Amino acid sequence: MYNAFFEYLKKFSPEPLSEEEKAVIRQTFIPFKLRKRQFLLQAGDQCKYFAFIIKGAMRMYSVDERGIEHIVRLGIEEWWMGDRESFAELTPSRYNIDAWEHCELLCVTRESTLELQDKVPAFREMKMRLDERNMMANNRRLTSTISSLADKRYTDFVECYPDLLNRFPQHIIASYLGINKDTLSRVKRQHNLK
């Protein structure tokens, strides 16, 4: 399980991990498994762990007063899942995070994240780059949501996240895009005709 994470970290540092750094990672990350539909986090609880997905697919969502789910994030292998605000601010989360498929995860606490940044340069570099990418992705998604039509949102999604199309059903993708299933079906038909 840890070897997958060691390989992942190679993308962020030209220097190979030392045996001491690998030992620190093994001591700080907690292996965890979730069955399909099992929660990593429920709304109202504090996000105590951030999870690196070794295997499986997950979703992060809120539920409105009518009981409708609104997908905020989707994740598959080599993606991270957790509520950043709750994790950083130690506040109750407004989101649920559950396994869409059976998942194998490596989980880390906030305290351990800070320790890893001090002791493992590749982890520090990874966190810095992912924070930058996350900010850019959130800005793109916000702009798309407030200014793009459904077909543009779908096209952007397909270009950015082709691996997600086969892992999540249409109603989940529609919710992520902020459109209904019927609109997504129409957009997909038009997209396939091009």
C-alpha positions as CSV (number, residue, x, y, z in Angstrom):
1,M,0.0,0.0,0.0
2,Y,2.8,2.4,0.9
3,N,4.7,1.7,-2.3
4,A,1.9,3.3,-4.3
5,F,2.3,6.5,-2.3
6,F,6.1,6.4,-2.6
7,E,5.7,6.2,-6.4
8,Y,3.2,9.0,-6.3
9,L,5.7,11.3,-4.4
10,K,8.3,10.7,-7.1
11,K,6.3,13.0,-9.4
12,F,7.0,15.9,-7.0
13,S,10.7,15.5,-6.3
14,P,13.8,14.5,-8.4
15,E,15.4,13.1,-5.2
16,P,14.4,9.6,-4.2
17,L,12.9,9.1,-0.8
18,S,15.4,8.0,1.8
19,E,14.7,5.0,4.0
20,E,14.3,7.4,7.0
21,E,11.7,9.4,5.0
22,K,9.8,6.2,4.1
23,A,9.8,5.1,7.7
24,V,8.4,8.5,8.8
25,I,5.6,8.1,6.1
26,R,4.8,4.5,7.3
27,Q,4.6,5.8,10.9
28,T,2.3,8.7,10.2
29,F,-0.1,7.4,7.5
30,I,-2.8,5.1,8.7
31,P,-4.0,2.4,6.2
32,F,-7.8,2.3,6.0
33,K,-10.4,0.5,4.0
34,L,-14.0,1.6,3.2
35,R,-16.8,-0.5,1.8
36,K,-18.9,1.0,-0.9
37,R,-21.2,3.7,0.6
38,Q,-19.3,3.8,3.9
39,F,-18.5,7.3,5.2
40,L,-15.0,8.8,5.7
41,L,-16.7,11.9,7.0
42,Q,-20.3,13.0,7.8
43,A,-21.7,16.5,7.8
44,G,-21.4,18.0,11.3
45,D,-18.3,16.0,12.2
46,Q,-14.8,17.5,12.1
47,C,-12.5,16.3,9.3
48,K,-9.7,14.7,11.3
49,Y,-8.1,12.8,8.4
50,F,-7.1,13.6,4.8
51,A,-7.1,10.5,2.7
52,F,-4.9,9.5,-0.2
53,I,-6.8,7.1,-2.5
54,I,-4.8,4.0,-3.3
55,K,-7.7,2.2,-4.8
56,G,-11.4,3.1,-5.4
57,A,-13.6,6.1,-6.0
58,M,-15.1,8.6,-3.6
59,R,-17.4,11.6,-3.6
60,M,-17.7,14.7,-1.4
61,Y,-21.2,16.2,-1.2
62,S,-23.7,18.3,0.7
63,V,-27.4,17.6,1.1
64,D,-29.8,20.5,0.9
65,E,-33.0,21.0,3.0
66,R,-35.0,19.1,0.3
67,G,-32.7,16.1,0.6
68,I,-30.9,16.7,-2.8
69,E,-27.2,15.9,-3.0
70,H,-24.8,18.4,-4.4
71,I,-21.5,16.9,-5.5
72,V,-18.5,19.1,-4.6
73,R,-15.6,16.7,-5.4
74,L,-15.0,13.4,-7.0
75,G,-11.8,11.3,-6.4
76,I,-10.1,8.2,-7.7
77,E,-6.7,6.6,-7.4
78,E,-3.9,9.0,-6.6
79,W,-6.3,11.8,-5.6
80,W,-6.8,13.2,-2.1
81,M,-10.1,13.4,-0.3
82,G,-11.1,15.5,2.7
83,D,-12.7,18.7,3.7
84,R,-9.9,21.3,3.6
85,E,-11.8,23.9,5.7
86,S,-12.8,21.6,8.5
87,F,-9.3,19.9,8.5
88,A,-7.4,23.3,8.7
89,E,-9.8,25.2,10.9
90,L,-10.8,22.3,13.2
91,T,-14.5,23.1,12.6
92,P,-17.5,20.9,11.8
93,S,-17.8,19.9,8.2
94,R,-20.8,20.8,6.0
95,Y,-20.0,17.8,3.7
96,N,-20.3,14.1,3.6
97,I,-17.5,12.0,2.1
98,D,-18.2,8.4,1.2
99,A,-16.9,5.6,-0.9
100,W,-18.5,5.2,-4.3
101,E,-16.5,2.0,-4.8
102,H,-14.6,-0.2,-2.2
103,C,-11.6,1.9,-1.2
104,E,-8.1,1.5,0.1
105,L,-6.8,4.7,1.6
106,L,-3.8,6.1,3.5
107,C,-5.1,8.6,6.0
108,V,-3.1,11.4,7.7
109,T,-4.0,13.7,10.6
110,R,-3.4,17.5,10.6
111,E,-0.6,17.1,13.1
112,S,1.1,14.4,11.0
113,T,0.8,16.6,7.9
114,L,2.8,19.3,9.6
115,E,5.4,16.8,10.8
116,L,5.7,15.4,7.3
117,Q,6.3,18.8,5.8
118,D,9.2,19.3,8.1
119,K,10.8,15.8,7.7
120,V,10.0,14.8,4.1
121,P,10.9,17.5,1.5
122,A,9.0,15.6,-1.3
123,F,5.8,15.7,0.8
124,R,6.3,19.5,1.4
125,E,6.8,20.0,-2.4
126,M,3.8,17.8,-3.2
127,K,1.5,19.8,-0.7
128,M,2.6,23.1,-2.1
129,R,2.0,22.1,-5.7
130,L,-1.3,20.5,-4.9
131,D,-2.5,23.6,-3.0
132,E,-1.7,25.7,-6.1
133,R,-3.5,23.3,-8.4
134,N,-6.5,23.1,-6.1
135,M,-6.8,26.9,-6.1
136,M,-6.6,27.1,-9.9
137,A,-9.1,24.2,-10.3
138,N,-11.5,25.8,-7.9
139,N,-11.3,29.1,-9.7
140,R,-11.9,27.4,-13.1
141,R,-14.8,25.5,-11.7
142,L,-16.4,28.6,-10.1
143,T,-16.0,30.6,-13.4
144,S,-17.4,27.7,-15.4
145,T,-20.4,27.3,-13.0
146,I,-21.4,31.0,-13.1
147,S,-20.6,31.7,-16.8
148,S,-20.6,28.6,-18.9
149,L,-23.5,26.8,-20.5
150,A,-24.1,23.1,-19.8
151,D,-22.4,21.8,-23.0
152,K,-19.2,23.8,-22.2
153,R,-19.2,22.5,-18.6
154,Y,-19.5,19.0,-19.9
155,T,-16.8,19.4,-22.6
156,D,-14.4,20.9,-20.0
157,F,-15.1,18.0,-17.6
158,V,-14.4,15.4,-20.3
159,E,-11.1,17.2,-21.2
160,C,-9.9,17.6,-17.6
161,Y,-11.2,14.4,-16.1
162,P,-11.8,11.7,-18.7
163,D,-11.1,8.9,-16.1
164,L,-14.1,10.0,-14.0
165,L,-16.6,9.3,-16.8
166,N,-16.5,5.5,-16.5
167,R,-16.2,5.5,-12.7
168,F,-19.3,7.5,-11.7
169,P,-22.9,7.3,-13.0
170,Q,-24.6,10.0,-15.0
171,H,-26.6,11.5,-12.0
172,I,-23.4,12.0,-10.0
173,I,-21.6,13.7,-12.9
174,A,-24.7,15.9,-13.6
175,S,-24.7,17.0,-9.9
176,Y,-21.0,17.7,-10.0
177,L,-21.6,19.9,-13.1
178,G,-24.6,21.6,-11.5
179,I,-27.1,20.4,-14.1
180,N,-29.9,17.8,-14.1
181,K,-29.7,14.3,-15.6
182,D,-31.9,15.2,-18.6
183,T,-29.7,18.2,-19.5
184,L,-26.6,16.0,-19.2
185,S,-28.2,13.3,-21.5
186,R,-29.0,15.9,-24.1
187,V,-25.5,17.4,-23.9
188,K,-23.9,14.0,-24.1
189,R,-25.9,13.2,-27.2
190,Q,-24.9,16.4,-28.9
191,H,-21.3,15.9,-27.8
192,N,-21.2,12.4,-29.3
193,L,-22.6,13.7,-32.6
194,K,-19.7,16.1,-33.1
